[in-house]
Amino acid sequence: MPTEQLSERPDPGVTQLEHVVIRFAGDSGDGMQLTGDRFGAQAAAGGNDVATLPNYPAEIRAPAGTVAGVSSYQLHIADHDIRTPGDRPDVLVAMNPAALRANIAELRPGGVLIVDTDAFTVMGLEKAGYEADPLTNGSLDAYHVHAINLTGLAATAVAEFNLKRKDAARTKNMFALGLVSWMFSQPIEDTIAYLQKRFAAKPDVQAANIAALRAGWIYGDTTEAFALSYEVKPAKLPAGTYRHMKGNKAIAYGLVAAAQQAGMPLFLGAYPITPASDILHELSALASFDVRSFQAEDEIAAIGSAIGASFAGMLGVTVTSGPGMALKTEALGLAVIMELPLVVVNVQRGGPSTGLPTKTEQSDLLQALYGRHGEAPLPVIAARSPADGFDAALEAARIALAYRTPVILLSDAYVANGSEPWRVPETAELPTIGIDLATGPNGVDEAGNPIFLPYVRDPITLARPLAIPGTPGLTHRIGGLEKADLTGAVSYDPDNHDLLVRTRQSKIDNIDVPLLEVDDPSGPPGSGADVLVIGWGSTWGPIGEACRQVRRDGMKVAQAHLRHLAPLPANLASVLSEYHTVLVPEMNLGQLAGLLRRECLIDTVGYNQTRGMPFRVAELTSVISRIIQGIDEEPSADAASKPVGDVSARLNIHLGSKLGTAGEAGR
């Protein structure tokens, strides 16, 4: 961050920052996910804009004290609109040697490093792969180091509660949270209320965690090592009521809102799978909103039950990740040929096979578009951020119900596990969606008698009527065999099959989706920037921040983002044709880029990675800048990843004079 962006308040002990990136890291049993989530919730409650990035091992309990077992939680808090959790932390809290080793290369030079010294034993250092103690060998001189026995201080703070030594040590995460909360002027009342509720049945554990949290705050306020605290003022967000929202929860809430708006029960058939399981957890707790959740024995049973629920007049939903999508494929084809509304949520993760269960990727796009046998078209949309999961789920349900079709909603681990402030919408703001179920005959037979024709179509949407099973006079055939037009009887007629294949495709092609909008302050397409950066899904945040930085550097760049991937916006080809260069960053090997070439006959420039982590803003900024400047040389990953701003130096501009040599006051 430029130096002039930092200013002191009248109180010389509090320094104002526009934004800061903080990372908590420790063993996978140290409660780092809870610690980071609570700090983010506090910041959001205080009015900051917040973006988060949880990162944890796939193993339920990875080897303690090893680099493989490190769990981390990164937060970006700001006094303005932000879209990413930040590239590199300005503050790193490392709870053991392994956490330090796994994360120290990410900490910005001059950043603040808070280390729990309790685990820096000979054995602890060896397990982390250290040959010498980094706290004493000078390797951390580039940072402002606070070496503190967080575990010991926490244990002392909770001694009165007579906890076992192991249980007392577990409160160190709350001590660290209290300390960092003081450091950034964050009130802890919300977290105290959270702990009171979470541990209501365990009063000693509740009291100990609250005591450790307060002790951490008091330590920061009284120790000479922390002479300064910082403040990030509230962001100027649109007026409204906000909640700190994770992506999976936002999708769950969006599905419930859709069912309520449609006046239908919501049925979820799901099999647990990382990183989609939290949607099942959330919906299973919302039975009072007419939600029926069913944990099936496998992925096939899960989607089968959801299809049955749709046929019975409910909003059928199933959620999964890439491996589960592969197992659901045949049943998806059944939903396509029966033309039933169904929402299928795919929270993407690194693959193939079980791949990287807790890491993010965008590699299921082509599977969503084409991963079925036969001509089985269906709509595909993608959520762009955690809070956007709510709107994306509403849109998926709207299309499914209006057009009588299964819809695939793509999310990914970054969206699912990340969080940001979400403005709670008013009921009047929600779209009116729903379905008019058939209640009587809609045709006549050859003798003129009234009959029900299940494949008579709406002239605009081409949607067929749906009748609740058991409705008198509306009996009709269902199943996976090809249907005769209008009657739905089994048909092997070649011309009939060709007609229905084309009809089902036309129904998807003609779905009403918004036109593509372009963000370009320099002018409309064709008169402003020469370079357009287009993405889909969770790349929205990094692309948007990179474009902002490029514009601050005095260059012109346009940005567009696709929510609807099938069908594509009607004006897509005409928009893309207005730009000299179309850059497509993706967390795969070029799936959207290939789709654009095929559908729009536009050559594109791909920038791809599959590291299991979201793009860094600095990386994309470098790539976009080089393209605009006409530099042909492909930037290396190392060069592209170098930071373009350094808030750490400003964060500690006063700490250096107070502390002298890094870490002196902490030892």
C-alpha positions in Angstrom: 0.0 0.0 0.0 1.5 3.4 -0.9 2.9 5.3 2.1 0.6 8.2 1.7 -2.4 5.9 2.3 -1.3 5.5 5.9 -2.1 8.2 8.4 -2.0 8.5 12.2 -5.0 9.3 14.3 -4.7 12.0 17.0 -4.0 9.1 19.4 -0.4 8.3 18.7 -0.9 4.7 20.0 -3.4 3.8 17.2 -2.4 3.8 13.6 -5.1 3.8 10.8 -4.8 1.4 7.9 -7.0 1.2 4.8 -6.6 -2.6 4.7 -4.6 -5.5 6.2 -4.2 -9.2 5.5 -3.9 -11.5 8.5 -3.2 -15.2 8.5 -3.6 -17.6 11.4 -1.7 -20.9 11.0 -1.2 -23.9 13.3 -1.7 -27.6 13.6 -5.0 -28.9 12.2 -6.1 -29.4 15.8 -5.3 -25.9 16.9 -8.6 -24.4 16.0 -7.3 -22.0 13.3 -10.4 -22.2 11.2 -12.5 -21.2 14.2 -10.1 -18.4 15.1 -10.0 -17.0 11.6 -13.8 -17.3 11.2 -14.4 -15.5 14.5 -12.0 -12.7 13.6 -13.7 -12.2 10.3 -17.1 -12.2 11.9 -16.0 -9.5 14.4 -14.6 -7.4 11.5 -17.8 -7.8 9.5 -19.9 -6.9 12.5 -17.8 -3.7 12.9 -18.5 -2.7 9.3 -15.3 -3.8 7.5 -15.4 -5.4 4.2 -14.0 -8.9 4.6 -12.8 -11.7 2.3 -11.4 -14.9 3.7 -9.4 -18.0 2.5 -9.5 -21.1 4.7 -6.8 -23.7 3.8 -6.6 -27.0 5.6 -5.4 -30.6 5.0 -7.6 -33.3 3.5 -6.9 -35.7 6.3 -9.3 -35.7 9.2 -6.3 -35.5 11.6 -3.0 -34.9 9.7 0.2 -35.8 11.6 0.6 -33.3 14.4 3.6 -31.0 14.2 4.3 -31.6 10.6 4.1 -29.3 7.6 1.5 -31.6 6.0 -0.7 -31.1 9.0 -0.7 -27.3 9.0 -4.1 -25.5 8.8 -4.4 -21.8 8.0 -7.1 -19.1 7.7 -6.3 -15.9 5.9 -8.4 -12.7 6.1 -8.4 -9.4 4.2 -10.2 -6.6 6.1 -10.6 -3.2 4.6 -12.3 0.2 4.8 -13.4 -0.1 1.2 -14.8 -2.7 -1.2 -12.5 -5.7 -1.7 -12.9 -8.9 -3.7 -10.1 -11.2 -2.6 -8.5 -12.4 0.7 -5.2 -10.8 -0.3 -2.1 -12.2 -1.9 0.3 -12.4 1.0 -0.3 -11.7 4.7 1.0 -8.6 6.5 0.5 -10.4 9.8 1.2 -14.1 10.4 0.3 -15.9 13.6 2.2 -19.2 13.7 1.3 -21.6 16.5 4.2 -24.1 16.0 7.4 -24.6 14.0 5.5 -26.4 11.2 3.1 -23.5 10.8 6.0 -21.1 10.6 7.9 -23.2 8.0 4.8 -23.7 5.8 3.8 -20.0 5.8 6.9 -17.8 6.4 7.7 -17.5 2.7 4.3 -15.9 2.2 4.7 -13.1 4.8 5.6 -9.8 3.3 9.0 -8.4 4.2 8.6 -6.1 7.2 5.5 -7.9 8.3 4.5 -8.8 11.8 5.2 -12.3 12.9 3.6 -13.6 16.1 5.0 -17.0 17.1 3.9 -19.4 19.9 7.3 -20.5 21.4 5.8 -23.4 23.4 6.3 -26.0 20.6 9.8 -24.8 19.6 11.5 -27.7 21.2 14.1 -30.0 19.7 11.4 -32.5 18.8 9.1 -29.8 17.4 11.8 -28.3 15.3 12.8 -31.7 13.9 9.2 -32.7 13.0 8.9 -29.4 11.1 12.1 -30.0 9.2 14.2 -27.3 10.9 17.9 -28.0 11.5 18.3 -24.9 13.7 15.9 -22.7 15.6 14.7 -19.9 13.3 13.9 -17.8 16.3 17.6 -17.5 17.2 19.5 -18.0 14.0 18.7 -14.7 12.3 16.6 -16.1 9.5 13.6 -14.0 10.6 15.4 -10.7 10.7 13.3 -9.4 7.8 10.2 -9.4 10.0 9.0 -7.8 13.2 8.9 -10.9 15.4 6.9 -11.4 18.6 8.0 -14.7 20.1 5.5 -15.4 22.9 4.6 -18.5 24.8 0.9 -18.3 23.8 0.2 -21.8 25.1 1.7 -21.1 28.5 0.0 -17.7 28.9 -3.3 -19.3 28.0 -2.9 -22.2 30.4 -2.1 -19.7 33.2 -5.2 -17.6 32.3 -7.5 -20.7 32.7 -5.8 -22.4 35.6 -8.7 -21.6 38.0 -11.0 -23.8 35.9 -9.2 -27.1 36.7 -9.0 -28.3 33.2 -6.7 -31.1 32.1 -3.4 -29.8 30.8 -4.3 -30.7 27.2 -7.7 -29.0 27.4 -6.1 -25.9 28.9 -3.6 -25.7 26.1 -6.4 -25.8 23.6 -7.5 -22.3 24.6 -4.3 -20.9 23.1 -6.2 -20.1 19.9 -8.6 -17.9 21.9 -5.6 -16.2 23.5 -4.2 -15.5 20.1 -7.5 -14.2 18.9 -7.8 -11.9 21.8 -4.3 -10.5 21.2 -4.8 -9.9 17.5 -8.3 -8.5 18.2 -6.7 -5.9 20.5 -3.9 -5.3 17.9 -6.5 -4.3 15.3 -9.0 -2.6 17.6 -11.7 -5.3 17.1 -14.2 -5.7 19.9 -14.5 -9.2 21.2 -18.1 -9.1 22.6 -19.5 -11.0 19.6 -17.0 -13.8 20.1 -17.8 -14.0 23.8 -21.5 -14.4 22.9 -20.6 -17.0 20.4 -18.6 -19.0 23.0 -21.4 -18.7 25.5 -23.8 -20.3 23.0 -21.4 -22.9 21.6 -20.3 -24.2 25.0 -23.5 -23.7 26.9 -23.5 -27.4 27.9 -19.9 -27.2 29.1 -19.7 -24.3 31.5 -16.0 -24.9 32.5 -14.9 -25.0 28.8 -17.0 -22.0 28.1 -15.5 -20.0 30.9 -12.0 -21.1 30.1 -12.2 -20.0 26.5 -13.7 -16.6 27.4 -11.0 -16.1 30.0 -8.3 -17.0 27.5 -9.8 -14.6 24.9 -9.9 -11.8 27.5 -6.4 -12.6 28.6 -5.1 -12.2 25.1 -6.7 -8.8 24.8 -5.3 -7.7 28.1 -1.8 -9.0 27.2 -1.8 -6.9 24.1 -3.0 -3.8 26.0 -0.5 -4.1 28.8 2.8 -5.6 27.4 5.5 -3.2 26.2 6.1 -5.5 23.2 2.9 -4.1 21.6 3.2 -0.4 21.9 0.8 0.3 19.1 -2.5 -1.0 17.8 -4.1 -0.5 14.5 -7.6 0.4 13.2 -9.3 -0.4 9.9 -12.4 1.9 9.7 -15.8 0.6 8.5 -16.3 0.2 4.8 -18.8 2.3 2.9 -21.1 -0.5 1.8 -24.7 -0.2 0.5 -27.2 0.4 3.3 -28.8 -2.7 4.8 -28.5 -5.5 7.3 -25.4 -7.6 6.8 -24.3 -11.1 7.8 -20.8 -12.7 7.6 -21.6 -15.4 5.1 -19.8 -18.4 3.8 -20.4 -19.6 0.3 -22.0 -23.0 1.1 -24.3 -21.4 3.6 -25.3 -18.7 1.0 -26.2 -21.4 -1.5 -28.2 -23.2 1.2 -30.1 -20.0 2.0 -30.6 -19.3 -1.6 -32.2 -22.7 -2.2 -34.5 -22.2 0.8 -35.5 -18.7 -0.4 -36.3 -20.1 -3.9 -38.5 -22.8 -2.5 -40.3 -20.3 -0.3 -40.8 -18.0 -3.3 -42.1 -20.9 -5.4 -44.5 -22.1 -2.6 -43.0 -25.6 -2.8 -41.3 -27.9 -0.2 -37.5 -28.1 -0.7 -36.1 -31.7 -0.9 -32.3 -32.3 -0.6 -30.9 -35.7 -1.5 -27.2 -35.8 -0.8 -24.2 -37.9 0.0 -21.5 -36.3 2.1 -18.4 -35.2 0.1 -15.8 -32.5 0.6 -16.2 -29.5 0.0 -20.0 -29.7 -0.5 -21.1 -31.3 2.8 -21.8 -28.0 4.6 -24.8 -27.4 2.3 -26.3 -30.7 3.6 -25.5 -29.6 7.2 -27.1 -26.2 6.7 -30.2 -27.5 5.0 -30.7 -30.3 7.6 -31.0 -27.6 10.3 -33.8 -25.7 8.4 -36.6 -28.2 8.6 -38.9 -25.5 10.0 -38.8 -23.9 6.5 -40.4 -27.0 4.9 -37.0 -28.5 4.0 -36.7 -32.2 3.8 -33.1 -33.4 3.9 -32.1 -37.0 3.1 -28.5 -38.4 3.5 -28.4 -41.1 1.0 -26.2 -44.2 1.0 -24.4 -43.1 -2.2 -24.4 -40.4 -4.9 -26.7 -42.3 -7.2 -29.4 -42.8 -4.5 -29.0 -39.1 -3.7 -29.9 -37.8 -7.1 -32.5 -40.5 -7.6 -34.3 -39.3 -4.5 -34.1 -35.7 -5.7 -35.6 -36.7 -9.1 -38.4 -38.5 -7.3 -39.1 -35.4 -5.2 -39.2 -33.2 -8.3 -41.7 -35.6 -9.9 -43.8 -35.4 -6.7 -44.0 -31.6 -6.8 -41.1 -30.5 -4.7 -38.0 -28.4 -5.5 -35.6 -31.3 -5.9 -31.9 -30.6 -5.1 -28.7 -32.6 -4.9 -25.2 -31.4 -3.9 -21.9 -32.9 -4.6 -18.4 -32.4 -5.9 -16.6 -33.6 -9.1 -16.3 -37.3 -8.2 -20.0 -37.4 -7.2 -21.0 -35.7 -10.5 -19.4 -38.6 -12.4 -21.6 -41.0 -10.5 -24.8 -38.9 -11.0 -24.3 -38.8 -14.8 -26.8 -41.5 -15.8 -29.5 -40.1 -13.5 -28.9 -36.6 -14.9 -29.8 -38.0 -18.3 -33.0 -39.4 -16.8 -34.0 -35.9 -15.5 -33.2 -34.4 -18.9 -35.4 -36.8 -20.9 -38.2 -36.6 -18.3 -37.9 -32.8 -18.3 -38.1 -32.4 -14.6 -36.9 -29.4 -12.6 -33.8 -30.2 -10.5 -30.9 -28.2 -9.1 -27.5 -30.0 -9.0 -24.8 -28.1 -7.1 -21.2 -29.1 -7.9 -18.7 -27.6 -5.5 -15.6 -28.2 -7.5 -12.3 -29.3 -6.1 -8.9 -30.4 -7.4 -8.9 -33.6 -9.5 -8.9 -36.0 -11.2 -10.1 -38.9 -9.0 -10.1 -37.9 -5.3 -7.3 -35.4 -6.2 -7.2 -32.5 -3.8 -10.4 -32.7 -1.8 -9.9 -29.5 0.2 -8.3 -27.4 -2.6 -10.0 -25.3 -5.2 -10.2 -25.8 -9.0 -12.4 -24.9 -12.0 -11.9 -28.1 -13.9 -15.5 -29.4 -14.1 -16.8 -26.9 -16.7 -16.7 -29.3 -19.6 -18.1 -32.1 -17.5 -21.1 -29.9 -16.6 -21.6 -28.9 -20.2 -21.1 -32.2 -22.0 -20.6 -34.9 -19.4 -23.6 -37.1 -20.3 -24.3 -39.7 -22.9 -26.5 -38.8 -25.8 -27.8 -35.3 -26.6 -28.6 -34.2 -23.1 -28.4 -30.4 -22.9 -29.0 -28.5 -19.6 -28.3 -25.0 -18.3 -25.1 -24.3 -16.4 -24.5 -21.3 -14.2 -21.7 -20.4 -11.8 -21.4 -18.5 -8.5 -18.7 -15.8 -8.5 -18.1 -15.2 -4.7 -19.3 -16.6 -1.4 -22.2 -14.1 -1.0 -23.2 -14.5 -4.6 -24.0 -18.1 -3.9 -27.4 -16.9 -2.6 -28.3 -15.2 -5.9 -26.8 -18.0 -8.0 -28.9 -20.6 -6.2 -32.1 -18.5 -6.7 -31.3 -18.2 -10.4 -30.6 -21.9 -10.8 -34.0 -22.7 -9.2 -35.8 -20.1 -11.3 -34.5 -21.6 -14.5 -35.2 -25.2 -13.4 -38.8 -24.5 -12.5 -39.6 -22.2 -15.4 -38.1 -24.5 -18.1 -38.7 -27.9 -16.5 -35.0 -28.9 -16.7 -32.2 -29.9 -14.4 -29.7 -27.1 -13.8 -26.1 -27.4 -12.8 -24.9 -24.7 -10.4 -21.0 -24.6 -10.3 -19.3 -23.4 -7.1 -15.8 -24.3 -5.9 -13.9 -24.8 -2.7 -12.7 -21.2 -2.7 -16.3 -19.9 -2.9 -17.7 -22.6 -0.7 -15.3 -22.1 2.3 -14.6 -18.4 1.9 -16.7 -15.7 3.4 -17.7 -12.1 3.0 -20.4 -9.6 4.2 -23.8 -10.5 2.7 -26.6 -8.0 2.6 -29.8 -9.7 3.7 -32.3 -8.9 1.0 -35.9 -7.8 1.7 -38.6 -10.3 0.7 -39.9 -7.8 -1.9 -36.5 -7.9 -3.6 -36.6 -11.6 -4.3 -37.8 -12.8 -7.7 -41.2 -14.4 -8.2 -40.6 -17.9 -9.3 -42.7 -21.0 -9.3 -44.6 -23.5 -11.3 -48.3 -24.0 -12.1 -48.9 -27.7 -11.7 -51.5 -29.3 -14.0 -54.9 -29.8 -12.4 -56.9 -31.2 -15.3 -56.9 -32.5 -18.9 -55.2 -30.4 -21.6 -56.2 -32.2 -24.8 -58.6 -34.7 -26.4 -58.1 -38.2 -27.8 -59.3 -39.3 -31.3 -62.8 -39.8 -30.0 -62.9 -36.3 -28.5 -62.6 -37.4 -24.9 -60.5 -35.1 -22.6 -57.0 -36.5 -21.8 -53.8 -35.3 -20.2 -50.9 -34.8 -22.7 -47.7 -34.5 -20.6 -45.6 -33.2 -23.5 -47.7 -30.3 -24.7 -45.4 -27.4 -24.5 -45.5 -23.7 -23.5 -45.1 -21.8 -26.7 -42.5 -19.5 -25.2 -40.4 -21.6 -22.8 -41.1 -25.0 -24.4 -41.7 -26.3 -20.9 -44.0 -29.3 -20.5 -46.8 -29.4 -17.8 -46.2 -31.3 -14.6 -48.8 -33.2 -12.7 -48.6 -34.4 -9.1 -48.7 -38.2 -9.1 -52.1 -39.5 -8.1 -54.0 -36.5 -9.5 -57.3 -37.9 -10.9 -57.3 -38.1 -14.7 -53.7 -37.1 -15.1 -52.1 -40.5 -15.2 -49.1 -40.7 -17.7 -46.1 -42.7 -18.5 -42.6 -41.8 -17.1 -39.2 -43.4 -17.5 -35.9 -43.1 -19.4 -37.1 -44.4 -22.8 -37.7 -41.8 -25.6 -41.1 -40.2 -25.4 -43.6 -39.8 -28.2 -44.3 -36.1 -28.8 -47.4 -34.9 -26.9 -48.5 -38.2 -25.4 -45.2 -39.3 -23.7 -45.8 -42.9 -24.8 -42.6 -45.0 -25.6 -41.5 -44.3 -29.1 -38.7 -45.7 -31.3 -39.8 -43.6 -34.4 -36.6 -42.0 -35.9 -38.4 -38.8 -36.9 -39.9 -38.4 -33.4 -36.6 -38.9 -31.7 -35.0 -36.3 -34.0 -37.8 -33.9 -33.2 -37.5 -34.3 -29.4 -33.7 -34.1 -29.4 -34.0 -30.8 -31.2 -36.9 -29.6 -29.1 -35.0 -30.2 -25.8 -31.9 -28.4 -27.2 -34.1 -25.5 -28.4 -35.6 -25.2 -24.9 -32.1 -24.7 -23.4 -30.9 -22.5 -26.2 -33.9 -20.1 -25.7 -33.6 -19.7 -22.0 -33.8 -16.1 -21.1 -30.4 -15.0 -19.6 -29.1 -11.5 -19.1 -26.9 -9.9 -21.8 -23.1 -9.8 -21.0 -22.1 -6.5 -19.3 -18.6 -5.0 -19.6 -16.9 -3.1 -16.9 -14.7 -0.5 -18.6 -14.5 3.1 -17.3 -12.7 4.2 -20.5 -15.6 3.6 -22.7 -18.1 1.1 -24.3 -16.8 -2.0 -26.2 -14.9 -0.9 -29.3 -14.2 2.6 -28.1 -12.3 2.1 -24.8 -9.8 -0.6 -23.9 -8.1 -2.9 -26.4 -7.8 -5.8 -23.9 -10.8 -7.6 -22.3 -10.3 -10.0 -19.4 -13.2 -12.5 -19.1 -13.7 -15.2 -16.6 -16.3 -17.3 -14.8 -16.9 -18.5 -11.3 -14.5 -17.6 -8.5 -11.9 -15.9 -10.8 -14.2 -12.8 -10.6 -12.5 -11.5 -7.5 -8.8 -11.8 -8.5 -9.6 -10.6 -12.1 -11.6 -7.6 -10.7 -8.8 -6.5 -8.3 -6.2 -6.9 -11.0 -8.1 -4.8 -13.4 -8.5 -2.1 -10.7 -4.7 -2.1 -10.2 -4.0 -1.9 -13.9 -6.3 1.1 -14.2 -4.6 2.8 -11.2 -1.3 2.3 -13.1 -2.7 4.4 -15.9 -3.7 1.6 -18.4 -7.0 0.7 -19.9 -8.5 -2.7 -19.5 -12.1 -4.1 -19.7 -13.5 -6.8 -17.6 -16.5 -9.1 -18.2 -17.7 -12.1 -16.2 -19.9 -15.0 -17.2 -22.6 -16.3 -14.8 -24.5 -18.2 -17.5 -22.3 -20.8 -19.2 -25.1 -22.6 -21.0 -26.8 -21.0 -22.7 -24.2 -18.2 -23.2 -25.4 -14.6 -23.3 -26.8 -13.7 -26.8 -24.4 -10.7 -27.2 -21.3 -12.6 -26.2 -19.8 -13.0 -29.6 -20.4 -9.4 -30.6 -18.9 -8.1 -27.4 -15.7 -10.2 -27.7 -15.3 -9.2 -31.3 -14.8 -5.5 -30.3 -11.5 -6.2 -28.5 -8.0 -6.8 -29.9 -7.1 -9.3 -27.2 -9.4 -11.4 -25.0 -7.6 -12.8 -22.0 -9.2 -15.8 -20.2 -7.7 -16.6 -16.7 -8.9 -20.0 -15.4 -8.0 -22.5 -12.7 -7.9 -25.3 -15.3 -6.1 -25.8 -18.6 -8.3 -23.6 -20.7 -11.9 -25.0 -20.7 -13.7 -21.7 -21.1 -11.1 -20.4 -23.6 -11.8 -23.4 -25.8 -15.6 -22.9 -25.4 -15.3 -19.3 -26.5 -13.3 -20.2 -29.6 -15.9 -22.8 -30.5 -19.1 -20.8 -29.8 -17.9 -17.3 -30.8 -15.1 -18.0 -33.4 -12.9 -15.7 -31.3 -9.2 -16.4 -30.7 -8.4 -16.0 -27.0 -5.3 -15.8 -24.8 -5.4 -18.3 -21.9 -3.7 -17.9 -18.6 -4.1 -21.1 -16.6 -3.1 -22.6 -13.3 -4.1 -25.7 -11.3 -2.3 -25.1 -7.9 -5.3 -25.7 -5.8 -5.3 -22.0 -4.8 -7.0 -18.9 -6.2 -5.1 -16.6 -8.5 -3.0 -13.9 -6.9 -3.9 -10.4 -7.8 -0.3 -9.4 -8.4 0.1 -12.3 -10.7 -2.8 -11.3 -12.9 -1.8 -7.6 -12.7 1.5 -8.5 -14.2 0.0 -10.6 -16.9 -2.6 -8.0 -17.9 0.0 -5.2 -17.9 2.4 -7.1 -20.1 -0.3 -7.9 -22.6 -1.4 -4.2 -22.7 2.1 -3.1 -23.2 2.7 -5.6 -26.0 5.3 -7.6 -24.2 5.4 -11.0 -25.9 7.5 -12.8 -23.3 5.5 -15.1 -21.1 5.9 -14.0 -17.5 7.2 -16.7 -15.3 5.2 -17.9 -12.3 7.8 -16.5 -9.9 8.0 -13.1 -11.6 4.2 -12.8 -11.9 3.7 -13.6 -8.3 5.9 -10.8 -6.9 3.8 -8.4 -4.8 2.9 -5.0 -6.3 2.2 -3.4 -2.9 3.6 -3.7 0.6 1.3 -2.8 3.5 3.7 -4.4 5.9 6.3 -1.7 5.8 3.7 0.9 6.6 2.1 -1.4 9.1 5.3 -1.4 11.2 6.7 2.0 10.3 6.5 2.8 14.0 7.2 -0.7 15.4 10.8 -0.6 13.9 11.7 2.4 16.0 10.0 1.0 19.1 11.5 -2.5 18.9 14.9 -2.0 17.3 16.2 -5.4 16.2 13.4 -7.7 15.1 12.1 -9.8 17.9 14.1 -8.3 20.7 11.2 -7.3 22.8 9.5 -10.7 22.3 12.3 -12.9 23.6 
